[in-house]
Amino acid sequence: MQKRRLIKTKQRFFEQNGGLLVQQQMNSFNTTTFKIYSIEELERATNKFSEECILGRGGHGIVYKGIFEDGTVVAIKKSKLMEEYESKEFAKEIFILSQINHKNVVKLLGCCFEVKVPVLIYEYISNGTLYHYIHDKQKTHIPSDVRLRIAVESANALDYMHSSASPPILHGDVKSANILLDDNLIAYVSDFGASKLVPGDVAEIATLVQGTIGYLDPEYISTCQLTDKSDVYSFAIVLLELLTRKKALYLEGPEEDRSLASSFWKAKKDRRFLEILDAQVRDEVKLEVLEGIGDLVMQCLNKNRDERPRMSEVAERLEMARRLQTSTAAEEMCTEEPESLH
C-alpha cells in the first residue's frame, strides 16, 4: 500500500515538474546527451545525499558529488523550493539549457523530476572554483598567462550564451564562485540557477533581483531589469579579482572603499590603477596590456548599461590583450636567447 502511494507521489511530481514535456522534447530532437534519472539512482550515487558527498552550498541549493554504477562522476544539485510560476517554465528551460554545447560551459547531463523540487545532474569539474583558486592564501604564485586565459575562456562562454545560444541566455549570477576549473585550470561557467532565457526581440527581462552582492549591476538592482549588460558588469568584477586577488567585498579599509568596484573607481580617478593590482601581475604583464584591460573594466562598470560593451566585444578585446602579452613574452625569449649563447 505504502509502495503504491510512493509510486503515485513520484508520478505526480514527475508530471507537475514537466517530466512528460521533456520526454516529448527528447523524442522529437532524438537527443542522447540528456537523461532522466530516478531518485534511487541519485541516492545510490551520493550514498543517500550524504554530508560527505557535499561539494558546496549556495544561494540556490546544495551540490553533491555523485558516482554512478558505471563509474561516471557527476555533480548533483538539489535546489531549494521552487515557486509555482517557475515550475511551469522549468521543463522548457531545462531542455534548452541541456542543449548548450560550449567547451567552457558546464554541461547539464540530466534531471530527476520525480521529487518535489527537480534535481539537476551536471558534468563534474574536478578542481574547485575560481574563487578558491584566486583567494587561497597558500597559493603564492598564479601565473599571469593563466589568469588571462581564464578570463578569455569565461568571456567566450558568456558571449556564446548571449549571442549563439537559441534563445539567448542571460546568466544572472556571474561571479568567481560560479566559474569552475579542471585539473588543467581550464575555466567552465556554471550555475544557471538565476539564468533567464530571452524571448525573441526582448532585450531585457523584468525579474526579482537575484545574484550576489559585490557583483550585482547597480542598474539591475534599481530597475529589476536583467540584461546582457548585467552579466558584463558582473564579469568585470571577476576580471578585477583575477588581476588584484582581492574579493568583490571586503571588511578592512574605509567604509566607502569596501567593494572591489569602488576601490577600482577610486584608483582610476587618482591614477593609481596599477597600485591596486597584484604585484605579480604588475611585474609580469606589459603596461599597455594592463592599461587596455583597465579601460575595458572601466567601460564594463559604467553605471549606464547602454554605455557598456557587449560580451562579444569584451571577449574579443581580452583575446587581443592575451595575444599581445603572449607575443611580448615570445619576443623577450627570442631576444634573450642570443645573449645566453655568449
C-alpha distance (Angstrom), angle and dihedral (degrees) to the residues before:
residue distance angle dihedral
M1 . . .
Q2 3.82 . .
K3 3.81 90.7 .
R4 3.82 91.0 52.9
R5 3.82 90.2 49.6
L6 3.82 90.0 51.1
I7 3.81 91.6 51.0
K8 3.83 90.1 50.0
T9 3.82 91.5 49.3
K10 3.80 91.1 50.2
Q11 3.80 91.2 48.9
R12 3.81 90.9 49.5
F13 3.81 92.5 51.7
F14 3.82 90.5 44.2
E15 3.82 91.5 56.5
Q16 3.81 94.5 38.0
N17 3.82 91.9 53.3
G18 3.80 93.5 49.2
G19 3.80 99.4 -103.3
L20 3.83 91.5 143.3
L21 3.81 91.6 51.7
V22 3.81 91.1 51.4
Q23 3.82 90.5 48.5
Q24 3.82 89.2 53.7
Q25 3.81 91.4 48.4
M26 3.80 91.0 48.8
N27 3.80 90.1 52.5
S28 3.83 93.3 45.6
F29 3.81 93.4 50.1
N30 3.81 93.3 35.8
T31 3.80 88.3 -133.7
T32 3.79 122.5 -178.5
T33 3.81 97.3 173.9
F34 3.83 96.0 76.0
K35 3.81 126.1 60.2
I36 3.80 134.3 -169.9
Y37 3.82 109.7 -134.9
S38 3.80 131.1 -159.0
I39 3.80 118.9 -128.1
E40 3.83 88.9 -118.2
E41 3.82 90.6 60.6
L42 3.80 90.4 52.2
E43 3.81 93.3 46.1
R44 3.81 90.6 52.5
A45 3.81 90.6 47.8
T46 3.83 93.3 52.2
N47 3.81 100.9 32.6
K48 3.84 88.4 -109.0
F49 3.82 92.9 -42.5
S50 3.79 92.0 -56.4
E51 3.83 120.1 -165.0
E52 3.81 87.8 -122.5
C53 3.81 90.0 64.3
I54 3.82 95.3 55.5
L55 3.81 112.3 121.7
G56 3.79 96.1 178.0
R57 3.78 148.2 -29.3
G58 3.79 123.7 -129.6
G59 3.77 143.0 167.6
H60 3.80 90.6 -84.3
G61 3.81 100.2 44.9
I62 3.81 146.7 -72.3
V63 3.82 126.0 -49.2
Y64 3.81 119.6 -148.8
K65 3.77 131.4 -168.3
G66 3.79 109.4 -123.4
I67 3.79 132.4 -170.9
F68 3.81 117.1 -160.7
E69 3.80 122.7 -148.5
D70 3.82 91.4 -99.7
G71 3.83 89.5 57.8
T72 3.82 96.5 -104.2
V73 3.81 110.9 148.4
V74 3.82 116.3 -145.4
A75 3.80 141.9 167.5
I76 3.82 112.0 -118.5
K77 3.79 118.1 -159.4
K78 3.80 120.6 -156.8
S79 3.78 106.1 -166.6
K80 3.77 128.3 -152.7
L81 3.81 120.1 -108.3
M82 3.78 114.3 -48.4
E83 3.79 121.7 -138.9
E84 3.81 115.8 -120.5
Y85 3.81 92.5 -117.8
E86 3.80 88.4 55.9
S87 3.80 94.4 50.0
K88 3.83 92.2 58.7
E89 3.80 91.2 62.0
F90 3.79 95.1 32.4
A91 3.80 99.9 92.3
K92 3.79 94.0 46.5
E93 3.80 92.6 48.3
I94 3.79 94.8 43.6
F95 3.79 92.1 55.1
I96 3.82 92.1 49.2
L97 3.82 90.8 48.7
S98 3.81 89.1 51.0
Q99 3.81 89.6 58.4
I100 3.83 93.1 59.3
N101 3.77 107.3 116.4
H102 3.79 113.9 -177.4
K103 3.79 126.6 132.6
N104 3.83 91.5 -128.6
V105 3.82 98.8 46.4
V106 3.82 120.7 84.8
K107 3.81 107.8 -114.3
L108 3.79 120.5 -121.2
L109 3.81 103.2 -137.4
G110 3.78 102.1 -179.8
C111 3.78 151.6 -40.8
C112 3.78 141.3 -123.5
F113 3.82 110.4 -137.8
E114 3.82 100.5 173.7
V115 3.83 96.0 86.0
K116 3.82 130.3 73.9
V117 3.82 92.9 -99.1
P118 3.83 114.5 28.9
V119 3.82 116.2 -113.5
L120 3.81 118.5 -137.0
I121 3.81 125.6 -145.0
Y122 3.81 118.6 -152.7
E123 3.78 134.5 178.3
Y124 3.80 110.8 -89.7
I125 3.81 116.2 -112.5
S126 3.77 108.2 -160.1
N127 3.81 110.7 -151.2
G128 3.81 107.3 58.2
T129 3.78 129.4 -118.7
L130 3.78 132.6 -33.5
Y131 3.81 86.6 -122.8
H132 3.81 91.9 62.8
Y133 3.80 92.0 41.8
I134 3.83 93.0 54.1
H135 3.80 98.3 39.5
D136 3.81 100.2 40.4
K137 3.82 101.3 120.4
Q138 3.81 91.3 -156.7
K139 3.81 89.2 62.9
T140 3.79 102.4 85.6
H141 3.80 97.5 170.0
I142 3.81 126.9 46.0
P143 3.83 109.1 170.6
S144 3.80 112.4 -122.8
D145 3.81 92.2 -135.7
V146 3.83 88.4 57.9
R147 3.82 90.7 50.5
L148 3.81 92.0 50.9
R149 3.81 92.5 46.3
I150 3.82 92.1 50.2
A151 3.83 88.9 50.4
V152 3.82 91.6 50.9
E153 3.83 93.8 46.3
S154 3.81 92.8 49.0
A155 3.82 92.0 46.6
N156 3.82 90.7 49.4
A157 3.82 90.5 51.7
L158 3.82 92.6 51.5
D159 3.81 91.3 44.2
Y160 3.82 88.7 53.5
M161 3.81 91.0 51.7
H162 3.81 92.4 48.3
S163 3.81 99.1 40.5
S164 3.81 111.6 20.4
A165 3.81 106.2 31.0
S166 3.80 114.0 93.2
P167 2.97 109.9 -112.1
P168 3.83 96.3 20.2
I169 3.81 115.4 -109.1
L170 3.81 126.1 -141.5
H171 3.80 111.3 -155.8
G172 3.81 97.9 -152.0
D173 3.82 97.5 -167.3
V174 3.80 108.2 53.5
K175 3.82 110.0 167.8
S176 3.79 138.8 133.9
A177 3.83 90.7 -99.0
N178 3.83 88.5 60.8
I179 3.80 94.2 54.2
L180 3.80 112.5 82.8
L181 3.81 127.9 -160.0
D182 3.79 129.0 -148.5
D183 3.82 126.2 -148.9
N184 3.82 90.2 -81.2
L185 3.84 90.7 50.6
I186 3.82 91.5 -111.4
A187 3.83 109.9 157.7
Y188 3.82 124.9 -122.3
V189 3.81 122.7 -174.3
S190 3.81 109.6 -136.3
D191 3.82 145.6 170.3
F192 3.75 111.0 60.6
G193 3.81 91.3 -176.7
A194 3.80 91.7 123.0
S195 3.81 96.3 31.6
K196 3.78 122.2 125.4
L197 3.78 131.7 -158.7
V198 3.79 112.4 -131.4
P199 3.83 114.2 -132.4
G200 3.82 116.1 -136.3
D201 3.83 116.0 -67.3
V202 3.81 93.0 0.0
A203 3.80 112.9 125.1
E204 3.79 97.8 -175.5
I205 3.79 138.3 28.9
A206 3.82 126.2 -144.6
T207 3.79 106.1 -134.4
L208 3.79 144.3 150.8
V209 3.79 105.1 -88.5
Q210 3.80 110.2 -99.2
G211 3.77 127.9 167.7
T212 3.78 138.6 77.4
I213 3.81 127.6 -56.7
G214 3.79 110.9 -114.8
Y215 3.80 91.6 36.2
L216 3.82 100.1 50.4
D217 3.80 120.0 114.5
P218 3.86 106.2 -117.3
E219 3.82 90.5 -140.9
Y220 3.82 90.5 53.9
I221 3.83 89.1 51.4
S222 3.82 93.0 50.8
T223 3.84 98.9 40.5
C224 3.86 103.2 26.9
Q225 3.83 85.4 -134.6
L226 3.81 111.4 134.7
T227 3.82 113.9 -157.7
D228 3.79 137.3 164.7
K229 3.82 86.3 -97.4
S230 3.84 88.8 62.9
D231 3.81 87.9 63.6
V232 3.83 89.2 46.8
Y233 3.82 90.6 56.1
S234 3.82 92.7 48.6
F235 3.80 92.1 46.5
A236 3.83 90.2 54.5
I237 3.82 88.7 59.6
V238 3.84 89.4 52.6
L239 3.81 88.4 50.1
L240 3.81 89.9 52.9
E241 3.81 89.9 49.0
L242 3.80 89.5 54.9
L243 3.81 92.1 49.8
T244 3.82 99.3 41.2
R245 3.84 105.3 26.0
K246 3.81 85.9 -136.3
K247 3.83 121.4 131.7
A248 3.81 122.2 -112.4
L249 3.82 87.7 -111.8
Y250 3.79 127.1 21.6
L251 3.79 135.2 179.2
E252 3.80 101.2 -143.1
G253 3.82 123.8 82.7
P254 3.83 132.0 37.1
E255 3.81 116.1 -27.6
E256 3.83 95.4 -113.5
D257 3.80 90.0 51.6
R258 3.80 102.4 54.0
S259 3.78 100.3 107.2
L260 3.78 127.6 70.1
A261 3.81 90.1 -128.1
S262 3.83 93.4 55.0
S263 3.83 91.8 43.8
F264 3.81 89.2 52.1
W265 3.82 94.1 49.8
K266 3.80 91.7 46.9
A267 3.81 91.9 48.9
K268 3.82 91.8 47.0
K269 3.81 91.7 49.2
D270 3.82 91.6 49.7
R271 3.84 91.2 43.2
R272 3.80 89.9 -117.2
F273 3.81 98.8 119.1
L274 3.81 92.8 126.4
E275 3.81 90.6 54.4
I276 3.82 94.2 63.3
L277 3.82 91.9 52.7
D278 3.78 122.8 99.3
A279 3.84 107.7 -92.0
Q280 3.79 90.3 -124.0
V281 3.83 91.2 56.5
R282 3.82 90.8 48.7
D283 3.80 90.1 51.8
E284 3.81 98.4 43.5
V285 3.81 106.6 35.0
K286 3.80 123.5 74.4
L287 3.81 114.1 -109.8
E288 3.82 95.2 -122.2
V289 3.83 89.8 52.5
L290 3.82 91.3 52.0
E291 3.81 92.6 46.4
G292 3.81 90.7 49.1
I293 3.81 91.9 50.8
G294 3.82 90.2 45.5
D295 3.82 90.3 55.1
L296 3.82 90.3 47.0
V297 3.83 91.9 51.8
M298 3.82 89.9 48.6
Q299 3.82 90.8 54.6
C300 3.82 92.2 45.7
L301 3.83 91.3 52.3
N302 3.82 94.1 49.4
K303 3.82 108.2 137.5
N304 3.82 88.3 -135.1
R305 3.80 104.3 69.8
D306 3.82 92.7 -158.1
E307 3.81 87.5 66.6
R308 3.82 93.2 54.6
P309 3.82 119.9 98.0
R310 3.80 120.4 -113.0
M311 3.79 118.8 -104.7
S312 3.82 90.2 -106.9
E313 3.82 89.9 61.1
V314 3.81 91.8 44.8
A315 3.83 90.7 53.0
E316 3.81 92.0 46.1
R317 3.81 94.4 49.6
L318 3.80 92.9 46.6
E319 3.80 90.6 50.7
M320 3.82 89.4 51.0
A321 3.82 90.0 49.7
R322 3.80 90.9 49.7
R323 3.81 91.8 49.6
L324 3.79 91.6 48.6
Q325 3.80 90.0 50.8
T326 3.83 92.9 45.7
S327 3.81 93.5 48.2
T328 3.80 89.1 48.3
A329 3.80 90.9 52.6
A330 3.82 90.9 47.3
E331 3.82 91.7 49.4
E332 3.80 91.2 50.7
M333 3.80 90.4 52.4
C334 3.82 90.0 50.8
T335 3.81 92.8 50.0
E336 3.80 92.1 45.6
E337 3.81 95.6 50.3
P338 3.85 98.7 68.5
E339 3.83 90.0 50.0
S340 3.79 91.0 54.0
L341 3.80 90.3 56.5
H342 3.83 93.0 64.9
